[in-house]
């Protein structure tokens, strides 16, 4: 990103701080415009792009951590939500809230 010019003195000698710009010539400080966040793209095991509200199907049996329950391959989850973190998908399967990795599902 190129540095802007000072809105007061119109000089190009600008210091770049994390949250603001500062003119070396006149000392004027102003807020930086926030950078637009890039849209996160989550793809299933076959490369299909997933979105909030989609339905997905498990492609293999998955053992749940902290218990002895196993989710069978072919189990369908409706109305998923995409979330940040280790597990990209938040959904409910058989009444339980589950976090899934996208590499274990296919879009239904």
Residue, then its C-alpha position, 0 to 999 in steps of 0.5 A: x500500500x502506498x503512503x498517502x500525502x498529509x491532508x494539512x500540508x500535502x507533503x509525502x514524508x509520512x510515518x506509518x504507525x499501526x493505527x494512524x499516519x503521522x506527517x514528519x513535516x507538520x506533525x499532523x496525525x490522522x487515523x488509518x482507514x481499516x483494510x477490508x477483510x478478505x472473504x474466507x473461502x471454505x471448501x469441502x473434501x472435493x473442492x466445493x465452496x461451502x456457505x452458511x446454511x448449506x447441508x453437508x454429509x460426512x464422508x467417513x466415520x468420525x470418533x468424537x473427542x471426550x466420549x465413545x460416540x462415533x458419527x457414521x459416514x453418510x450422516x447429514x448436517x443441515x444449516x451449517x455455520x462457517x466459523x473461524x478456528x481449528x474447525x471451520x464448520x459449526x452444526x448440530x448432528x442428532x441434537x448435539x452441537x458439533x464442530x467439524x473440519x471441512x476436509x471430512x464433509x461433502x456438500x449435500 
